Amino acid sequence: MLKGRVHKYGANVDTDAIIPARYLNVSDPAELAGHCMEDIDKDFVTKVRPGDIIMAAANFGCGSSREHAPLAIKAAGVSCVIAGTFARIFFRNAINIGLPLLECEQAVNGTESGDILEVDLSSGKIKNLTSGKVFAARPYPDFMAKLISSGGLIEYTRKRLANRRI
């Protein structure tokens, strides 16, 4: 169960807005986190707290394919991203690094910045603790849930390989 405060943005938040291209020579997640969302919300890194949730209208993560974008979000302490829709390559990159994403247009329409959400990834249930509204996103299939709970594709693969050695 995830619980956090919402930071809400509009549609078409591209990967350059999530992590500006001038930082693409950086590979340290902590340093990337220090610049997360700075071109769309210069105060994001001072406002975000561990467990907080990014929410956006539609097509979140569009633009250039780069793993830096979900890495910056995850390293900033964001527990999940909820949007009406995601750019497919961003979706794939986020799942591969263990950053949960949920598509739920109704939750986006029924939530404001600053609201507190409780998210159950196993059921897809999104409860807005501020308004009392409850929304339903489609839960992940088992294989994707295992990737996310393992912390991403690399950790998932390490665990599988370790289990073969026993």
Disulfide bonds with the S-S distance in Angstrom:
none
